[in-house]
Amino acid sequence: MEVDKNSALVSELYFLIAKLLSTSPLQNTSTVLQKELEEKKILPKRLDWNGHEHDQHYKEL
């Protein structure tokens, strides 16, 4: 259970870093990070009404 909490925390931290970079002068870095987060499926998953997990895109968060 501890591993799940850590990986959820890490994925949220990556999202926050990308969000911070998107409002900074480092626009290219932000764009690359957002793309890699989606490609490597690092972003937090979403749950549907039936409790099934699905991948999310950066813009959906």
N, CA, C and O atoms as a Tripos MOL2 file, in Angstrom:
@<TRIPOS>MOLECULE
protein
  244   243    61     0     0
PROTEIN
NO_CHARGES

@<TRIPOS>ATOM
      1 N           0.8200   -1.1990    0.0000 N.3       1 MET1
      2 CA          0.0000    0.0000    0.0000 C.3       1 MET1
      3 C           0.8600    1.2570    0.0000 C.2       1 MET1
      4 O           0.4900    2.2590   -0.6120 O.2       1 MET1
      5 N           1.9870    1.2160    0.6700 N.am      2 GLU2
      6 CA          2.8630    2.3870    0.7450 C.3       2 GLU2
      7 C           3.3870    2.7960   -0.6330 C.2       2 GLU2
      8 O           3.5390    3.9860   -0.9050 O.2       2 GLU2
      9 N           3.6610    1.8320   -1.4940 N.am      3 VAL3
     10 CA          4.1580    2.1290   -2.8330 C.3       3 VAL3
     11 C           3.1130    2.8950   -3.6260 C.2       3 VAL3
     12 O           3.4560    3.8390   -4.3380 O.2       3 VAL3
     13 N           1.8400    2.5120   -3.5210 N.am      4 ASP4
     14 CA          0.7810    3.2070   -4.2380 C.3       4 ASP4
     15 C           0.6720    4.6650   -3.8170 C.2       4 ASP4
     16 O           0.5030    5.5470   -4.6580 O.2       4 ASP4
     17 N           0.7680    4.9170   -2.5200 N.am      5 LYS5
     18 CA          0.6980    6.2930   -2.0300 C.3       5 LYS5
     19 C           1.8590    7.1100   -2.5580 C.2       5 LYS5
     20 O           1.6830    8.2610   -2.9580 O.2       5 LYS5
     21 N           3.0430    6.5220   -2.5620 N.am      6 ASN6
     22 CA          4.2110    7.2440   -3.0480 C.3       6 ASN6
     23 C           4.1160    7.5360   -4.5350 C.2       6 ASN6
     24 O           4.4520    8.6430   -4.9560 O.2       6 ASN6
     25 N           3.6730    6.5870   -5.3410 N.am      7 SER7
     26 CA          3.6040    6.8330   -6.7690 C.3       7 SER7
     27 C           2.5030    7.8480   -7.0850 C.2       7 SER7
     28 O           2.6480    8.6250   -8.0280 O.2       7 SER7
     29 N           1.4170    7.8590   -6.3270 N.am      8 ALA8
     30 CA          0.3840    8.8710   -6.5270 C.3       8 ALA8
     31 C           0.9300   10.2410   -6.1430 C.2       8 ALA8
     32 O           0.6630   11.2320   -6.8230 O.2       8 ALA8
     33 N           1.6800   10.2980   -5.0730 N.am      9 LEU9
     34 CA          2.2760   11.5550   -4.6330 C.3       9 LEU9
     35 C           3.2770   12.0750   -5.6660 C.2       9 LEU9
     36 O           3.3000   13.2670   -5.9730 O.2       9 LEU9
     37 N           4.0930   11.1810   -6.1940 N.am     10 VAL10
     38 CA          5.0910   11.5640   -7.1940 C.3      10 VAL10
     39 C           4.4070   12.0540   -8.4670 C.2      10 VAL10
     40 O           4.8260   13.0660   -9.0280 O.2      10 VAL10
     41 N           3.3740   11.3710   -8.9360 N.am     11 SER11
     42 CA          2.6970   11.8070  -10.1580 C.3      11 SER11
     43 C           2.0320   13.1620   -9.9610 C.2      11 SER11
     44 O           2.0250   13.9810  -10.8790 O.2      11 SER11
     45 N           1.4770   13.4100   -8.7850 N.am     12 GLU12
     46 CA          0.8940   14.7230   -8.5110 C.3      12 GLU12
     47 C           1.9710   15.7960   -8.4380 C.2      12 GLU12
     48 O           1.7510   16.9290   -8.8660 O.2      12 GLU12
     49 N           3.1240   15.4470   -7.9020 N.am     13 LEU13
     50 CA          4.2350   16.3990   -7.8420 C.3      13 LEU13
     51 C           4.7100   16.7590   -9.2510 C.2      13 LEU13
     52 O           4.9510   17.9310   -9.5410 O.2      13 LEU13
     53 N           4.8460   15.7690  -10.1180 N.am     14 TYR14
     54 CA          5.2110   16.0490  -11.5090 C.3      14 TYR14
     55 C           4.1830   16.9700  -12.1630 C.2      14 TYR14
     56 O           4.5520   17.8980  -12.8830 O.2      14 TYR14
     57 N           2.9090   16.7220  -11.9200 N.am     15 PHE15
     58 CA          1.8600   17.5780  -12.4780 C.3      15 PHE15
     59 C           2.0270   19.0140  -11.9870 C.2      15 PHE15
     60 O           1.9350   19.9540  -12.7770 O.2      15 PHE15
     61 N           2.2700   19.1880  -10.6920 N.am     16 LEU16
     62 CA          2.4370   20.5330  -10.1370 C.3      16 LEU16
     63 C           3.6700   21.2330  -10.7150 C.2      16 LEU16
     64 O           3.6400   22.4400  -10.9550 O.2      16 LEU16
     65 N           4.7320   20.4970  -10.9340 N.am     17 ILE17
     66 CA          5.9240   21.0740  -11.5440 C.3      17 ILE17
     67 C           5.6060   21.5430  -12.9630 C.2      17 ILE17
     68 O           5.9900   22.6440  -13.3590 O.2      17 ILE17
     69 N           4.9030   20.7040  -13.7250 N.am     18 ALA18
     70 CA          4.5210   21.0900  -15.0880 C.3      18 ALA18
     71 C           3.6250   22.3270  -15.0660 C.2      18 ALA18
     72 O           3.7680   23.2120  -15.9090 O.2      18 ALA18
     73 N           2.7170   22.3890  -14.1220 N.am     19 LYS19
     74 CA          1.8200   23.5430  -13.9850 C.3      19 LYS19
     75 C           2.6280   24.8010  -13.6720 C.2      19 LYS19
     76 O           2.3820   25.8550  -14.2590 O.2      19 LYS19
     77 N           3.5830   24.7010  -12.7580 N.am     20 LEU20
     78 CA          4.4420   25.8300  -12.4120 C.3      20 LEU20
     79 C           5.2280   26.3010  -13.6320 C.2      20 LEU20
     80 O           5.2960   27.4990  -13.9050 O.2      20 LEU20
     81 N           5.8170   25.3650  -14.3600 N.am     21 LEU21
     82 CA          6.6120   25.7230  -15.5370 C.3      21 LEU21
     83 C           5.7660   26.3770  -16.6250 C.2      21 LEU21
     84 O           6.2640   27.2100  -17.3820 O.2      21 LEU21
     85 N           4.4870   26.0020  -16.7080 N.am     22 SER22
     86 CA          3.6230   26.5590  -17.7540 C.3      22 SER22
     87 C           3.3560   28.0470  -17.5610 C.2      22 SER22
     88 O           2.9650   28.7350  -18.5040 O.2      22 SER22
     89 N           3.5650   28.5460  -16.3480 N.am     23 THR23
     90 CA          3.3580   29.9760  -16.0840 C.3      23 THR23
     91 C           4.6920   30.7010  -15.9000 C.2      23 THR23
     92 O           4.7290   31.8240  -15.3960 O.2      23 THR23
     93 N           5.7670   30.0670  -16.3020 N.am     24 SER24
     94 CA          7.1030   30.6420  -16.1440 C.3      24 SER24
     95 C           7.6880   30.9480  -17.5270 C.2      24 SER24
     96 O           7.0590   30.6640  -18.5460 O.2      24 SER24
     97 N           8.8690   31.5160  -17.5560 N.am     25 PRO25
     98 CA          9.5320   31.7500  -18.8470 C.3      25 PRO25
     99 C           9.9790   30.4530  -19.5360 C.2      25 PRO25
    100 O          10.4260   30.4860  -20.6820 O.2      25 PRO25
    101 N           9.8610   29.3270  -18.8520 N.am     26 LEU26
    102 CA         10.3240   28.0400  -19.3940 C.3      26 LEU26
    103 C           9.2020   27.3030  -20.1230 C.2      26 LEU26
    104 O           8.9080   26.1500  -19.8060 O.2      26 LEU26
    105 N           8.5870   27.9500  -21.0790 N.am     27 GLN27
    106 CA          7.4550   27.3790  -21.8000 C.3      27 GLN27
    107 C           7.8160   26.0940  -22.5490 C.2      27 GLN27
    108 O           7.0410   25.1380  -22.5400 O.2      27 GLN27
    109 N           8.9660   26.0620  -23.1860 N.am     28 ASN28
    110 CA          9.3640   24.8540  -23.9270 C.3      28 ASN28
    111 C           9.5660   23.6750  -22.9880 C.2      28 ASN28
    112 O           9.1850   22.5490  -23.3070 O.2      28 ASN28
    113 N          10.1550   23.9290  -21.8500 N.am     29 THR29
    114 CA         10.3640   22.8770  -20.8550 C.3      29 THR29
    115 C           9.0330   22.3230  -20.3860 C.2      29 THR29
    116 O           8.8710   21.1110  -20.2410 O.2      29 THR29
    117 N           8.0820   23.2140  -20.1490 N.am     30 SER30
    118 CA          6.7460   22.7990  -19.7320 C.3      30 SER30
    119 C           6.0850   21.9130  -20.7780 C.2      30 SER30
    120 O           5.5030   20.8800  -20.4490 O.2      30 SER30
    121 N           6.1790   22.3200  -22.0280 N.am     31 THR31
    122 CA          5.5590   21.5530  -23.1210 C.3      31 THR31
    123 C           6.1680   20.1550  -23.2240 C.2      31 THR31
    124 O           5.4460   19.1700  -23.3810 O.2      31 THR31
    125 N           7.4780   20.0720  -23.1360 N.am     32 VAL32
    126 CA          8.1640   18.7690  -23.2050 C.3      32 VAL32
    127 C           7.7700   17.8990  -22.0170 C.2      32 VAL32
    128 O           7.4880   16.7120  -22.1840 O.2      32 VAL32
    129 N           7.7470   18.4740  -20.8310 N.am     33 LEU33
    130 CA          7.3700   17.7170  -19.6370 C.3      33 LEU33
    131 C           5.9400   17.2050  -19.7400 C.2      33 LEU33
    132 O           5.6800   16.0430  -19.4280 O.2      33 LEU33
    133 N           5.0100   18.0480  -20.1720 N.am     34 GLN34
    134 CA          3.6090   17.6240  -20.3330 C.3      34 GLN34
    135 C           3.5110   16.4480  -21.2990 C.2      34 GLN34
    136 O           2.7950   15.4820  -21.0360 O.2      34 GLN34
    137 N           4.2270   16.5300  -22.4120 N.am     35 LYS35
    138 CA          4.2000   15.4620  -23.4070 C.3      35 LYS35
    139 C           4.7390   14.1530  -22.8230 C.2      35 LYS35
    140 O           4.1500   13.0900  -23.0190 O.2      35 LYS35
    141 N           5.8640   14.2400  -22.1060 N.am     36 GLU36
    142 CA          6.4540   13.0370  -21.5230 C.3      36 GLU36
    143 C           5.5730   12.4400  -20.4250 C.2      36 GLU36
    144 O           5.4850   11.2190  -20.2990 O.2      36 GLU36
    145 N           4.9300   13.2840  -19.6410 N.am     37 LEU37
    146 CA          4.0280   12.7820  -18.5930 C.3      37 LEU37
    147 C           2.8960   11.9650  -19.2060 C.2      37 LEU37
    148 O           2.5020   10.9350  -18.6580 O.2      37 LEU37
    149 N           2.3740   12.4240  -20.3390 N.am     38 GLU38
    150 CA          1.3040   11.6820  -21.0110 C.3      38 GLU38
    151 C           1.8310   10.4080  -21.6590 C.2      38 GLU38
    152 O           1.2210    9.3470  -21.5290 O.2      38 GLU38
    153 N           2.9630   10.5060  -22.3590 N.am     39 GLU39
    154 CA          3.5340    9.3430  -23.0530 C.3      39 GLU39
    155 C           3.8950    8.2170  -22.0850 C.2      39 GLU39
    156 O           3.6720    7.0440  -22.3840 O.2      39 GLU39
    157 N           4.4390    8.5640  -20.9510 N.am     40 LYS40
    158 CA          4.8940    7.5660  -19.9890 C.3      40 LYS40
    159 C           3.8200    7.2080  -18.9580 C.2      40 LYS40
    160 O           4.0580    6.4350  -18.0300 O.2      40 LYS40
    161 N           2.6250    7.7960  -19.1480 N.am     41 LYS41
    162 CA          1.4650    7.5170  -18.2910 C.3      41 LYS41
    163 C           1.7930    7.7300  -16.8130 C.2      41 LYS41
    164 O           1.4970    6.8870  -15.9660 O.2      41 LYS41
    165 N           2.4030    8.8630  -16.5300 N.am     42 ILE42
    166 CA          2.8030    9.2030  -15.1630 C.3      42 ILE42
    167 C           1.7140    9.9910  -14.4440 C.2      42 ILE42
    168 O           1.6650    9.9940  -13.2140 O.2      42 ILE42
    169 N           0.8490   10.6510  -15.1870 N.am     43 LEU43
    170 CA         -0.1890   11.4750  -14.5680 C.3      43 LEU43
    171 C          -1.1540   10.6210  -13.7530 C.2      43 LEU43
    172 O          -1.3480    9.4410  -14.0450 O.2      43 LEU43
    173 N          -1.7630   11.2280  -12.7200 N.am     44 PRO44
    174 CA         -2.7320   10.4690  -11.9060 C.3      44 PRO44
    175 C          -3.8670    9.9220  -12.7760 C.2      44 PRO44
    176 O          -4.3140   10.5730  -13.7200 O.2      44 PRO44
    177 N          -4.3110    8.7430  -12.4450 N.am     45 LYS45
    178 CA         -5.4290    8.1230  -13.1670 C.3      45 LYS45
    179 C          -6.7440    8.7290  -12.6770 C.2      45 LYS45
    180 O          -6.8150    9.3070  -11.5930 O.2      45 LYS45
    181 N          -7.7770    8.5830  -13.5000 N.am     46 ARG46
    182 CA         -9.1120    9.0020  -13.0740 C.3      46 ARG46
    183 C          -9.9720    7.7610  -12.8990 C.2      46 ARG46
    184 O          -9.7370    6.7370  -13.5410 O.2      46 ARG46
    185 N         -10.9580    7.8560  -12.0380 N.am     47 LEU47
    186 CA        -11.8870    6.7500  -11.8220 C.3      47 LEU47
    187 C         -13.2250    7.0860  -12.4700 C.2      47 LEU47
    188 O         -13.7080    8.2140  -12.3660 O.2      47 LEU47
    189 N         -13.8250    6.0910  -13.1450 N.am     48 ASP48
    190 CA        -15.1600    6.3070  -13.6790 C.3      48 ASP48
    191 C         -16.1910    5.8880  -12.6260 C.2      48 ASP48
    192 O         -15.8310    5.5060  -11.5120 O.2      48 ASP48
    193 N         -17.4530    5.9620  -12.9840 N.am     49 TRP49
    194 CA        -18.5400    5.6670  -12.0340 C.3      49 TRP49
    195 C         -18.5030    4.2290  -11.5350 C.2      49 TRP49
    196 O         -19.0080    3.9300  -10.4530 O.2      49 TRP49
    197 N         -17.9060    3.3430  -12.3200 N.am     50 ASN50
    198 CA        -17.8290    1.9380  -11.9270 C.3      50 ASN50
    199 C         -16.5530    1.6030  -11.1680 C.2      50 ASN50
    200 O         -16.3240    0.4450  -10.8180 O.2      50 ASN50
    201 N         -15.7230    2.6080  -10.9110 N.am     51 GLY51
    202 CA        -14.4970    2.3810  -10.1690 C.3      51 GLY51
    203 C         -13.3240    1.9260  -11.0120 C.2      51 GLY51
    204 O         -12.3000    1.5150  -10.4660 O.2      51 GLY51
    205 N         -13.4480    1.9900  -12.3370 N.am     52 HIS52
    206 CA        -12.3560    1.5940  -13.2220 C.3      52 HIS52
    207 C         -11.4270    2.7750  -13.4580 C.2      52 HIS52
    208 O         -11.8720    3.9120  -13.6190 O.2      52 HIS52
    209 N         -10.1270    2.4880  -13.4770 N.am     53 GLU53
    210 CA         -9.1320    3.5240  -13.7120 C.3      53 GLU53
    211 C          -8.9300    3.7680  -15.1980 C.2      53 GLU53
    212 O          -8.9950    2.8420  -16.0070 O.2      53 GLU53
    213 N          -8.6810    5.0350  -15.5500 N.am     54 HIS54
    214 CA         -8.3990    5.4300  -16.9290 C.3      54 HIS54
    215 C          -7.2620    6.4450  -16.9230 C.2      54 HIS54
    216 O          -7.1130    7.2240  -15.9810 O.2      54 HIS54
    217 N          -6.4590    6.4250  -17.9910 N.am     55 ASP55
    218 CA         -5.3970    7.4170  -18.1260 C.3      55 ASP55
    219 C          -6.0180    8.7900  -18.3640 C.2      55 ASP55
    220 O          -7.1190    8.9030  -18.9030 O.2      55 ASP55
    221 N          -5.2950    9.8280  -17.9540 N.am     56 GLN56
    222 CA         -5.7400   11.1990  -18.1810 C.3      56 GLN56
    223 C          -4.6950   11.9400  -18.9900 C.2      56 GLN56
    224 O          -3.5140   11.5920  -18.9840 O.2      56 GLN56
    225 N          -5.1510   12.9630  -19.6830 N.am     57 HIS57
    226 CA         -4.2520   13.8690  -20.3680 C.3      57 HIS57
    227 C          -4.0010   15.0590  -19.4570 C.2      57 HIS57
    228 O          -4.7970   15.3540  -18.5650 O.2      57 HIS57
    229 N          -2.8960   15.7330  -19.6900 N.am     58 TYR58
    230 CA         -2.5280   16.8810  -18.8730 C.3      58 TYR58
    231 C          -3.6580   17.9040  -18.8370 C.2      58 TYR58
    232 O          -3.9860   18.4240  -17.7700 O.2      58 TYR58
    233 N          -4.2450   18.1940  -19.9680 N.am     59 LYS59
    234 CA         -5.3080   19.2220  -20.0460 C.3      59 LYS59
    235 C          -6.5530   18.8270  -19.2640 C.2      59 LYS59
    236 O          -7.3020   19.7020  -18.8310 O.2      59 LYS59
    237 N          -6.7930   17.5320  -19.0710 N.am     60 GLU60
    238 CA         -7.9560   17.0700  -18.3120 C.3      60 GLU60
    239 C          -7.8150   17.3240  -16.8070 C.2      60 GLU60
    240 O          -8.8060   17.4190  -16.0820 O.2      60 GLU60
    241 N          -6.5750   17.4290  -16.3620 N.am     61 LEU61
    242 CA         -6.3460   17.6670  -14.9400 C.3      61 LEU61
    243 C          -6.5770   19.1170  -14.6030 C.2      61 LEU61
    244 O          -6.4320   19.5130  -13.4460 O.2      61 LEU61
@<TRIPOS>BOND
     1     1     2 1
     2     2     3 1
     3     3     4 2
     4     3     5 am
     5     5     6 1
     6     6     7 1
     7     7     8 2
     8     7     9 am
     9     9    10 1
    10    10    11 1
    11    11    12 2
    12    11    13 am
    13    13    14 1
    14    14    15 1
    15    15    16 2
    16    15    17 am
    17    17    18 1
    18    18    19 1
    19    19    20 2
    20    19    21 am
    21    21    22 1
    22    22    23 1
    23    23    24 2
    24    23    25 am
    25    25    26 1
    26    26    27 1
    27    27    28 2
    28    27    29 am
    29    29    30 1
    30    30    31 1
    31    31    32 2
    32    31    33 am
    33    33    34 1
    34    34    35 1
    35    35    36 2
    36    35    37 am
    37    37    38 1
    38    38    39 1
    39    39    40 2
    40    39    41 am
    41    41    42 1
    42    42    43 1
    43    43    44 2
    44    43    45 am
    45    45    46 1
    46    46    47 1
    47    47    48 2
    48    47    49 am
    49    49    50 1
    50    50    51 1
    51    51    52 2
    52    51    53 am
    53    53    54 1
    54    54    55 1
    55    55    56 2
    56    55    57 am
    57    57    58 1
    58    58    59 1
    59    59    60 2
    60    59    61 am
    61    61    62 1
    62    62    63 1
    63    63    64 2
    64    63    65 am
    65    65    66 1
    66    66    67 1
    67    67    68 2
    68    67    69 am
    69    69    70 1
    70    70    71 1
    71    71    72 2
    72    71    73 am
    73    73    74 1
    74    74    75 1
    75    75    76 2
    76    75    77 am
    77    77    78 1
    78    78    79 1
    79    79    80 2
    80    79    81 am
    81    81    82 1
    82    82    83 1
    83    83    84 2
    84    83    85 am
    85    85    86 1
    86    86    87 1
    87    87    88 2
    88    87    89 am
    89    89    90 1
    90    90    91 1
    91    91    92 2
    92    91    93 am
    93    93    94 1
    94    94    95 1
    95    95    96 2
    96    95    97 am
    97    97    98 1
    98    98    99 1
    99    99   100 2
   100    99   101 am
   101   101   102 1
   102   102   103 1
   103   103   104 2
   104   103   105 am
   105   105   106 1
   106   106   107 1
   107   107   108 2
   108   107   109 am
   109   109   110 1
   110   110   111 1
   111   111   112 2
   112   111   113 am
   113   113   114 1
   114   114   115 1
   115   115   116 2
   116   115   117 am
   117   117   118 1
   118   118   119 1
   119   119   120 2
   120   119   121 am
   121   121   122 1
   122   122   123 1
   123   123   124 2
   124   123   125 am
   125   125   126 1
   126   126   127 1
   127   127   128 2
   128   127   129 am
   129   129   130 1
   130   130   131 1
   131   131   132 2
   132   131   133 am
   133   133   134 1
   134   134   135 1
   135   135   136 2
   136   135   137 am
   137   137   138 1
   138   138   139 1
   139   139   140 2
   140   139   141 am
   141   141   142 1
   142   142   143 1
   143   143   144 2
   144   143   145 am
   145   145   146 1
   146   146   147 1
   147   147   148 2
   148   147   149 am
   149   149   150 1
   150   150   151 1
   151   151   152 2
   152   151   153 am
   153   153   154 1
   154   154   155 1
   155   155   156 2
   156   155   157 am
   157   157   158 1
   158   158   159 1
   159   159   160 2
   160   159   161 am
   161   161   162 1
   162   162   163 1
   163   163   164 2
   164   163   165 am
   165   165   166 1
   166   166   167 1
   167   167   168 2
   168   167   169 am
   169   169   170 1
   170   170   171 1
   171   171   172 2
   172   171   173 am
   173   173   174 1
   174   174   175 1
   175   175   176 2
   176   175   177 am
   177   177   178 1
   178   178   179 1
   179   179   180 2
   180   179   181 am
   181   181   182 1
   182   182   183 1
   183   183   184 2
   184   183   185 am
   185   185   186 1
   186   186   187 1
   187   187   188 2
   188   187   189 am
   189   189   190 1
   190   190   191 1
   191   191   192 2
   192   191   193 am
   193   193   194 1
   194   194   195 1
   195   195   196 2
   196   195   197 am
   197   197   198 1
   198   198   199 1
   199   199   200 2
   200   199   201 am
   201   201   202 1
   202   202   203 1
   203   203   204 2
   204   203   205 am
   205   205   206 1
   206   206   207 1
   207   207   208 2
   208   207   209 am
   209   209   210 1
   210   210   211 1
   211   211   212 2
   212   211   213 am
   213   213   214 1
   214   214   215 1
   215   215   216 2
   216   215   217 am
   217   217   218 1
   218   218   219 1
   219   219   220 2
   220   219   221 am
   221   221   222 1
   222   222   223 1
   223   223   224 2
   224   223   225 am
   225   225   226 1
   226   226   227 1
   227   227   228 2
   228   227   229 am
   229   229   230 1
   230   230   231 1
   231   231   232 2
   232   231   233 am
   233   233   234 1
   234   234   235 1
   235   235   236 2
   236   235   237 am
   237   237   238 1
   238   238   239 1
   239   239   240 2
   240   239   241 am
   241   241   242 1
   242   242   243 1
   243   243   244 2
@<TRIPOS>SUBSTRUCTURE
     1 MET1         2 RESIDUE 1 A MET
     2 GLU2         6 RESIDUE 1 A GLU
     3 VAL3        10 RESIDUE 1 A VAL
     4 ASP4        14 RESIDUE 1 A ASP
     5 LYS5        18 RESIDUE 1 A LYS
     6 ASN6        22 RESIDUE 1 A ASN
     7 SER7        26 RESIDUE 1 A SER
     8 ALA8        30 RESIDUE 1 A ALA
     9 LEU9        34 RESIDUE 1 A LEU
    10 VAL10       38 RESIDUE 1 A VAL
    11 SER11       42 RESIDUE 1 A SER
    12 GLU12       46 RESIDUE 1 A GLU
    13 LEU13       50 RESIDUE 1 A LEU
    14 TYR14       54 RESIDUE 1 A TYR
    15 PHE15       58 RESIDUE 1 A PHE
    16 LEU16       62 RESIDUE 1 A LEU
    17 ILE17       66 RESIDUE 1 A ILE
    18 ALA18       70 RESIDUE 1 A ALA
    19 LYS19       74 RESIDUE 1 A LYS
    20 LEU20       78 RESIDUE 1 A LEU
    21 LEU21       82 RESIDUE 1 A LEU
    22 SER22       86 RESIDUE 1 A SER
    23 THR23       90 RESIDUE 1 A THR
    24 SER24       94 RESIDUE 1 A SER
    25 PRO25       98 RESIDUE 1 A PRO
    26 LEU26      102 RESIDUE 1 A LEU
    27 GLN27      106 RESIDUE 1 A GLN
    28 ASN28      110 RESIDUE 1 A ASN
    29 THR29      114 RESIDUE 1 A THR
    30 SER30      118 RESIDUE 1 A SER
    31 THR31      122 RESIDUE 1 A THR
    32 VAL32      126 RESIDUE 1 A VAL
    33 LEU33      130 RESIDUE 1 A LEU
    34 GLN34      134 RESIDUE 1 A GLN
    35 LYS35      138 RESIDUE 1 A LYS
    36 GLU36      142 RESIDUE 1 A GLU
    37 LEU37      146 RESIDUE 1 A LEU
    38 GLU38      150 RESIDUE 1 A GLU
    39 GLU39      154 RESIDUE 1 A GLU
    40 LYS40      158 RESIDUE 1 A LYS
    41 LYS41      162 RESIDUE 1 A LYS
    42 ILE42      166 RESIDUE 1 A ILE
    43 LEU43      170 RESIDUE 1 A LEU
    44 PRO44      174 RESIDUE 1 A PRO
    45 LYS45      178 RESIDUE 1 A LYS
    46 ARG46      182 RESIDUE 1 A ARG
    47 LEU47      186 RESIDUE 1 A LEU
    48 ASP48      190 RESIDUE 1 A ASP
    49 TRP49      194 RESIDUE 1 A TRP
    50 ASN50      198 RESIDUE 1 A ASN
    51 GLY51      202 RESIDUE 1 A GLY
    52 HIS52      206 RESIDUE 1 A HIS
    53 GLU53      210 RESIDUE 1 A GLU
    54 HIS54      214 RESIDUE 1 A HIS
    55 ASP55      218 RESIDUE 1 A ASP
    56 GLN56      222 RESIDUE 1 A GLN
    57 HIS57      226 RESIDUE 1 A HIS
    58 TYR58      230 RESIDUE 1 A TYR
    59 LYS59      234 RESIDUE 1 A LYS
    60 GLU60      238 RESIDUE 1 A GLU
    61 LEU61      242 RESIDUE 1 A LEU
